[in-house]
Amino acid sequence: MRFWGITGTNGKTTTTWIFAEFVNAWGAQLRARERVSEAERADGRAPLCGYITTVEAFDGARHFYTGYTTPPLAQLKEIYAAMEANGCTDCVMEVSSHAIHQNRVGFGEVTTFSGGAFTNISEDHLDYHKTMEEYFRVKLSFAERIARESSSGKAPPFAVCIDGEGGERMYEACRKIPGLDAFPVTAKPPAFDFSGLQLVGDYNKSNVALAAALALVAGVPYETIQRVIPTLVPRWGRLERVENPAVEAAVYVDFAHTPDGLEKVLSAARGFTPQSGRLWVVFGAGGDRDPMKRPLMGEVCARLADSLVVTSDNPRSEDPVKIIDAIIEGVNGAAASPSLVRVEPDRREAISFALANAGSHDVVIIAGKGHETTQEIAGVKHPFDDCEVVREFSKLAP
C-alpha cells in the first residue's frame, strides 16, 4: 500500500479528501471496464484509496471518526491493517505538525511515504512550537523524512502549493533536500479547468490544484481528474451551506480558526455577498491554545465583516470572557470597523442573534468549529453542532 501525506496549516482536510476522490474515481473507472492493465497498476489491482482526516477516516469499507488529525501510532496500525484487508492500494492522510514532531506515524518503520504535499503555513499552534520559525522547521522536516525514508529507489514527489502563505519559502527549502522531487503547484494560471468547481474561493482552487498535482504523479489520468473536479461539493463544515426556511440570509459554517484561515474564508464570502447585503461573522477563539492569535483574528474579522458577533469557541479551561476580551482588542485596533459589534459568550445565543437579524441579501459565516459536534467548557464536552443550531433555529422560539 502506498502512503501519501498532506501537511500545512489550513486546507489539509480538503486536499486529503480530494486526492482520495481522484484516486477512487480512477479505480471505479477501471473496475467498470473490468480490467486493469499492467501499465495502469503494476500489482493488477484497481486503485482504492483510504484516507485519514481530522473529520473522518475511510478504511476502504467503512467511514469513522478517529478523534485526531493524525491518530496515535497504535491506532494508525489498526487502520492500516483494515485498509490492507479491504483491498486499499493507497492511503492518504493529514499529517499534523504535532504528529511530525512526535513521530506519531513511525517514519520509515510503520509508515513510509511514497510522496506528500504542503498546503501553506500561518500562525497556529505556537503554544506548542513557540515560534513561527520552529513551526516552519517542523513542517519542512516532514519533506526531509519522506526523502530520507524512501525505499523506492527514486526521489519521492513532494508538491508545494506556492499560492498560500509560506509557499514560496517552503518550495525553495524543499528543492534543496537531497533525494526529494519537490515541485511547485499553483492554481494561477490553472492546469485544470475550474469553471465547474462548486468549492468557492481561490484557496479551494489551490487545494484542488495541489490534490490534482499529487494525484497525477500517483498515476491518475488527467481526464479522470478533470471529470471529478465539477463533482466536488462543500462538506464537513468547510464553507458548507446550511439551509433553514426560517432564516432569510444565506448561512455557511466553516472550520476557519486561524487569522489566515478567516481571511481566506471571509474574502471568498465577500465574493458572493450581494452589494445590497451585509457580511455577518459569528466566531470565537479556542481556550488553552495559542493566545497570540486571538487579537489577530479579531482584526481580520473587523476589517472584512459588516456585522460581527464575538462569542465562545471551545473555551476549555479558560474564562470565555477573557478570551473574548483578547479578540476585542484586535477588533478595536482594526483599520476598519464593522457597523455592528456584539459580544455574546453563549454560542447558541450568538448564532441565533445573527440568524434573527440578518436580511435576505445578507451572508452569515459561522466560523471556528466547522464539523465539530461538541463544545468544551470548563473541561466538559457538551453536544454542540453549529449546523444543527442553524437547522433548529426558529424566530418563533421563546
C-alpha positions as CSV (number, residue, x, y, z in Angstrom):
1,M,0.0,0.0,0.0
2,R,1.3,3.4,-0.9
3,F,1.2,6.2,1.6
4,W,0.7,9.9,0.8
5,G,0.9,12.7,3.4
6,I,-0.6,16.2,3.4
7,T,0.7,18.8,5.8
8,G,0.3,22.5,6.3
9,T,-1.8,24.9,8.5
10,N,-5.0,25.2,6.5
11,G,-6.5,23.1,3.8
12,K,-5.2,19.7,4.8
13,T,-8.6,18.0,5.2
14,T,-9.9,19.3,1.9
15,T,-6.8,18.4,0.0
16,T,-6.6,14.9,1.5
17,W,-10.3,14.1,0.8
18,I,-10.0,15.4,-2.8
19,F,-6.8,13.4,-3.5
20,A,-8.8,10.3,-2.4
21,E,-11.7,11.3,-4.7
22,F,-9.4,11.4,-7.7
23,V,-7.8,8.0,-7.0
24,N,-11.1,6.3,-6.2
25,A,-12.7,7.7,-9.4
26,W,-9.8,6.2,-11.3
27,G,-10.3,2.9,-9.6
28,A,-14.1,2.9,-10.2
29,Q,-13.4,3.7,-13.9
30,L,-11.0,0.7,-14.2
31,R,-13.4,-1.7,-12.4
32,A,-16.2,-0.6,-14.7
33,R,-14.1,-1.6,-17.6
34,E,-13.5,-5.0,-15.8
35,R,-9.8,-4.9,-16.5
36,V,-6.6,-3.4,-15.0
37,S,-3.6,-3.4,-17.3
38,E,-0.1,-3.8,-16.1
39,A,0.6,-0.2,-17.2
40,E,-2.2,1.1,-15.1
41,R,-1.5,-0.8,-11.9
42,A,1.7,-3.0,-11.5
43,D,0.1,-5.2,-8.9
44,G,-3.0,-5.9,-11.0
45,R,-5.5,-4.2,-8.7
46,A,-7.7,-1.3,-9.5
47,P,-6.8,1.6,-7.1
48,L,-8.7,2.0,-3.9
49,C,-7.7,4.9,-1.6
50,G,-8.4,5.0,2.1
51,Y,-8.0,8.3,3.9
52,I,-7.4,9.7,7.4
53,T,-8.6,13.3,8.1
54,T,-9.5,15.4,11.1
55,V,-13.1,14.8,10.3
56,E,-13.3,11.2,9.1
57,A,-11.3,8.2,8.2
58,F,-12.2,5.6,5.5
59,D,-10.6,2.2,5.5
60,G,-12.0,1.0,2.2
61,A,-15.2,-0.3,3.7
62,R,-16.4,2.0,6.5
63,H,-16.3,5.6,7.5
64,F,-15.5,6.5,11.1
65,Y,-14.1,9.2,13.3
66,T,-10.7,8.8,15.0
67,G,-10.7,11.8,17.3
68,Y,-7.4,13.1,15.9
69,T,-6.0,14.9,12.9
70,T,-3.2,12.2,12.9
71,P,-4.1,9.3,15.2
72,P,-1.5,7.8,17.6
73,L,0.7,5.1,16.2
74,A,-1.2,2.1,17.7
75,Q,-4.4,3.3,16.2
76,L,-2.8,4.0,12.8
77,K,-1.5,0.4,12.7
78,E,-5.1,-0.8,13.2
79,I,-6.4,1.4,10.5
80,Y,-3.6,0.4,8.1
81,A,-4.4,-3.3,8.7
82,A,-8.1,-2.7,7.9
83,M,-7.2,-0.9,4.7
84,E,-5.0,-3.7,3.6
85,A,-7.7,-6.2,4.4
86,N,-10.2,-4.2,2.5
87,G,-8.1,-4.0,-0.6
88,C,-6.8,-0.5,-0.4
89,T,-3.9,0.2,-2.7
90,D,-3.3,3.7,-1.3
91,C,-3.7,5.7,1.9
92,V,-3.7,9.4,2.0
93,M,-3.6,11.2,5.4
94,E,-3.3,14.5,7.1
95,V,0.0,14.8,9.0
96,S,-0.1,17.5,11.7
97,S,2.9,19.3,13.0
98,H,2.4,17.6,16.4
99,A,2.5,14.2,14.7
100,I,5.7,15.1,12.7
101,H,7.4,16.4,15.8
102,Q,6.4,13.4,17.9
103,N,7.0,10.9,15.1
104,R,3.4,9.7,15.6
105,V,3.4,8.0,12.2
106,G,6.5,5.8,12.7
107,F,8.6,7.2,9.8
108,G,10.3,4.5,7.9
109,E,9.2,1.7,10.1
110,V,5.4,1.8,10.2
111,T,4.7,4.5,7.5
112,T,7.0,5.0,4.5
113,F,5.5,7.8,2.4
114,S,5.5,7.5,-1.4
115,G,5.1,11.3,-1.6
116,G,3.5,14.2,0.0
117,A,2.3,17.8,-0.2
118,F,2.4,21.1,1.6
119,T,-0.6,23.5,1.6
120,N,0.5,26.6,3.4
121,I,1.8,27.9,6.8
122,S,0.4,30.6,9.0
123,E,0.2,31.4,12.7
124,D,-1.2,28.4,14.7
125,H,0.0,26.0,17.4
126,L,2.5,28.5,18.8
127,D,1.6,27.3,22.3
128,Y,3.4,24.1,21.2
129,H,6.1,25.2,18.8
130,K,6.7,28.6,20.4
131,T,7.9,30.4,17.3
132,M,6.9,30.5,13.6
133,E,10.5,29.6,12.7
134,E,10.3,26.4,14.7
135,Y,6.8,25.7,13.3
136,F,8.2,26.1,9.8
137,R,11.2,23.9,10.6
138,V,8.9,21.1,11.8
139,K,6.8,21.3,8.6
140,L,10.0,21.2,6.5
141,S,11.2,18.2,8.4
142,F,8.2,16.2,7.0
143,A,9.6,16.6,3.5
144,E,13.1,15.7,4.7
145,R,11.8,12.5,6.4
146,I,9.9,11.5,3.2
147,A,13.2,11.8,1.2
148,R,15.3,10.1,3.8
149,E,13.0,7.1,4.5
150,S,12.1,6.4,0.8
151,S,12.7,2.9,-0.2
152,S,11.5,3.1,-3.9
153,G,15.0,3.8,-5.3
154,K,13.8,7.0,-6.9
155,A,13.2,10.5,-5.5
156,P,9.7,10.7,-4.0
157,P,7.4,13.5,-5.2
158,F,6.6,16.4,-2.9
159,A,4.1,19.0,-4.2
160,V,4.3,22.5,-2.6
161,C,1.5,25.0,-3.1
162,I,3.1,28.4,-3.7
163,D,-0.2,30.3,-3.7
164,G,-0.5,30.4,0.1
165,E,1.5,32.0,2.9
166,G,4.9,30.5,3.2
167,G,4.6,28.5,0.0
168,E,7.5,30.1,-2.0
169,R,9.8,29.8,1.0
170,M,8.8,26.1,1.6
171,Y,9.4,25.3,-2.1
172,E,12.8,26.9,-2.1
173,A,13.8,24.9,1.0
174,C,12.3,21.6,-0.3
175,R,14.1,21.8,-3.6
176,K,17.4,21.7,-1.8
177,I,16.6,18.5,0.0
178,P,18.7,15.6,-1.5
179,G,16.6,12.8,-2.9
180,L,13.3,14.7,-3.0
181,D,11.5,15.6,-6.2
182,A,9.9,18.9,-5.0
183,F,7.8,20.8,-7.4
184,P,5.7,24.0,-7.2
185,V,1.9,24.0,-7.6
186,T,-0.3,26.9,-8.3
187,A,-4.0,27.4,-9.4
188,K,-3.0,30.6,-11.3
189,P,-3.0,30.0,-14.2
190,P,-4.7,26.7,-13.7
191,A,-3.5,23.5,-15.3
192,F,-7.2,22.3,-15.0
193,D,-10.5,23.8,-15.9
194,F,-12.1,25.1,-12.7
195,S,-15.1,26.7,-14.3
196,G,-17.4,23.9,-12.9
197,L,-15.9,23.9,-9.5
198,Q,-18.5,24.1,-6.7
199,L,-16.0,24.8,-4.0
200,V,-15.8,28.6,-3.7
201,G,-12.7,30.8,-3.1
202,D,-9.2,30.9,-4.6
203,Y,-7.9,28.9,-1.6
204,N,-10.1,26.0,-2.6
205,K,-8.8,26.2,-6.2
206,S,-5.3,25.9,-4.6
207,N,-6.4,22.9,-2.6
208,V,-7.8,21.2,-5.7
209,A,-4.7,22.0,-7.8
210,L,-2.5,20.6,-5.1
211,A,-4.5,17.4,-4.8
212,A,-4.6,17.1,-8.6
213,A,-0.9,17.6,-9.0
214,L,-0.1,14.8,-6.4
215,A,-2.8,12.6,-8.0
216,L,-1.1,13.0,-11.4
217,V,2.2,11.7,-10.1
218,A,0.3,8.9,-8.3
219,G,-0.8,7.8,-11.8
220,V,-4.3,9.1,-12.0
221,P,-5.1,10.2,-15.6
222,Y,-5.6,13.9,-16.3
223,E,-9.0,13.1,-17.9
224,T,-10.2,11.4,-14.7
225,I,-9.2,14.3,-12.5
226,Q,-10.8,16.9,-14.8
227,R,-14.1,14.8,-14.8
228,V,-14.1,14.7,-11.0
229,I,-13.5,18.4,-10.3
230,P,-17.0,19.7,-11.1
231,T,-18.5,16.9,-8.8
232,L,-16.7,18.2,-5.7
233,V,-19.1,19.8,-3.2
234,P,-18.5,21.6,0.1
235,R,-18.7,19.2,3.1
236,W,-17.6,18.7,6.7
237,G,-18.1,22.3,7.7
238,R,-15.8,23.7,5.1
239,L,-17.8,26.7,3.8
240,E,-20.8,24.4,3.9
241,R,-24.2,25.9,3.1
242,V,-26.8,25.2,5.8
243,E,-30.5,25.7,4.9
244,N,-33.3,26.7,7.2
245,P,-36.6,28.2,5.8
246,A,-36.9,30.4,8.9
247,V,-33.7,32.2,8.0
248,E,-33.7,34.9,5.4
249,A,-29.9,35.1,4.9
250,A,-27.5,32.6,3.2
251,V,-25.7,30.8,6.1
252,Y,-22.4,28.9,5.9
253,V,-20.5,27.0,8.5
254,D,-16.7,26.9,8.3
255,F,-13.8,25.5,10.3
256,A,-11.6,28.6,9.9
257,H,-9.9,29.1,13.3
258,T,-6.7,31.0,12.4
259,P,-6.2,34.6,11.2
260,D,-5.1,33.3,7.7
261,G,-8.0,30.9,7.5
262,L,-10.5,33.5,8.5
263,E,-9.1,36.0,5.9
264,K,-9.4,33.5,3.1
265,V,-12.9,32.4,4.0
266,L,-14.2,36.0,4.5
267,S,-12.6,37.2,1.4
268,A,-14.3,34.4,-0.5
269,A,-17.6,35.2,1.2
270,R,-17.2,38.8,0.0
271,G,-17.3,37.5,-3.5
272,F,-20.8,36.0,-3.1
273,T,-22.3,38.7,-0.8
274,P,-24.7,40.9,-2.8
275,Q,-23.7,44.6,-3.0
276,S,-27.0,45.4,-1.2
277,G,-26.3,42.8,1.5
278,R,-24.1,42.6,4.6
279,L,-21.5,40.0,5.6
280,W,-22.0,38.7,9.1
281,V,-19.4,36.8,11.1
282,V,-20.0,34.8,14.2
283,F,-16.8,33.5,15.7
284,G,-14.7,32.9,18.8
285,A,-11.2,31.5,19.7
286,G,-10.3,28.3,21.5
287,G,-9.1,28.2,25.0
288,D,-5.7,26.7,26.1
289,R,-4.4,27.3,22.6
290,D,-2.1,29.9,21.1
291,P,-3.5,33.1,22.8
292,M,-1.4,35.3,20.5
293,K,-3.6,34.7,17.5
294,R,-6.8,36.0,19.2
295,P,-6.4,39.7,18.6
296,L,-5.2,38.9,15.0
297,M,-8.4,37.0,14.4
298,G,-10.4,40.0,15.8
299,E,-8.6,42.4,13.5
300,V,-9.2,40.2,10.4
301,C,-13.0,39.9,11.1
302,A,-13.4,43.6,11.9
303,R,-11.7,44.5,8.7
304,L,-13.7,42.2,6.5
305,A,-17.1,41.9,8.1
306,D,-20.0,44.3,8.2
307,S,-21.6,42.8,11.3
308,L,-19.6,40.9,13.9
309,V,-20.8,38.7,16.7
310,V,-18.0,37.6,19.0
311,T,-18.7,34.5,21.0
312,S,-17.1,31.4,22.5
313,D,-15.5,28.6,20.6
314,N,-14.1,25.8,22.8
315,P,-13.0,27.8,25.9
316,R,-11.8,24.6,27.6
317,S,-10.4,25.5,31.0
318,E,-10.2,29.3,30.3
319,D,-12.6,32.0,31.2
320,P,-14.6,32.7,28.0
321,V,-14.9,36.4,28.8
322,K,-11.1,36.8,28.9
323,I,-10.7,35.1,25.5
324,I,-13.4,37.4,24.1
325,D,-11.6,40.4,25.6
326,A,-8.4,39.5,23.7
327,I,-10.4,39.2,20.5
328,I,-12.0,42.6,21.1
329,E,-8.5,44.2,21.4
330,G,-7.9,43.2,17.8
331,V,-11.4,44.4,16.8
332,N,-10.8,47.8,18.3
333,G,-7.3,48.1,16.7
334,A,-8.5,47.3,13.2
335,A,-8.1,49.9,10.5
336,A,-11.8,49.4,9.5
337,S,-14.7,48.8,11.9
338,P,-17.9,46.9,11.3
339,S,-21.1,48.9,12.0
340,L,-22.3,46.3,14.4
341,V,-20.1,44.5,17.0
342,R,-21.9,42.4,19.5
343,V,-20.5,40.3,22.3
344,E,-22.4,37.2,23.3
345,P,-20.4,34.5,25.2
346,D,-23.2,31.9,24.7
347,R,-22.5,30.5,21.2
348,R,-26.1,29.3,20.6
349,E,-27.4,32.8,21.5
350,A,-24.8,34.4,19.3
351,I,-25.7,32.3,16.3
352,S,-29.4,32.9,17.0
353,F,-28.9,36.7,17.1
354,A,-27.2,36.7,13.7
355,L,-29.8,34.5,12.1
356,A,-32.7,36.6,13.5
357,N,-31.2,39.9,12.4
358,A,-29.6,39.1,9.0
359,G,-31.6,40.1,6.0
360,S,-32.5,38.3,2.8
361,H,-29.5,39.8,0.9
362,D,-27.0,39.0,3.8
363,V,-24.5,36.3,4.2
364,V,-23.7,34.8,7.6
365,I,-20.4,32.9,8.2
366,I,-20.3,30.9,11.4
367,A,-16.6,30.2,11.9
368,G,-14.3,28.2,14.1
369,K,-15.9,24.8,14.8
370,G,-17.0,23.5,11.4
371,H,-17.5,19.7,11.6
372,E,-17.2,19.6,15.4
373,T,-20.2,18.2,17.3
374,T,-19.2,19.2,20.9
375,Q,-18.2,22.4,22.7
376,E,-15.7,22.1,25.6
377,I,-16.4,24.4,28.5
378,A,-14.6,24.1,31.9
379,G,-13.2,20.8,30.8
380,V,-16.6,19.2,30.0
381,K,-17.6,18.5,26.4
382,H,-21.2,19.3,25.7
383,P,-23.1,18.3,22.5
384,F,-22.9,21.3,20.1
385,D,-23.1,21.3,16.3
386,D,-23.2,24.7,14.5
387,C,-25.0,23.2,11.6
388,E,-27.7,21.7,13.8
389,V,-28.1,25.0,15.7
390,V,-28.8,26.7,12.3
391,R,-31.3,24.0,11.3
392,E,-33.1,24.1,14.6
393,F,-33.4,27.9,14.7
394,S,-36.9,29.4,14.7
395,K,-37.9,33.1,15.1
396,L,-40.9,31.8,17.0
397,A,-38.7,30.3,19.7
398,P,-39.0,31.9,23.1
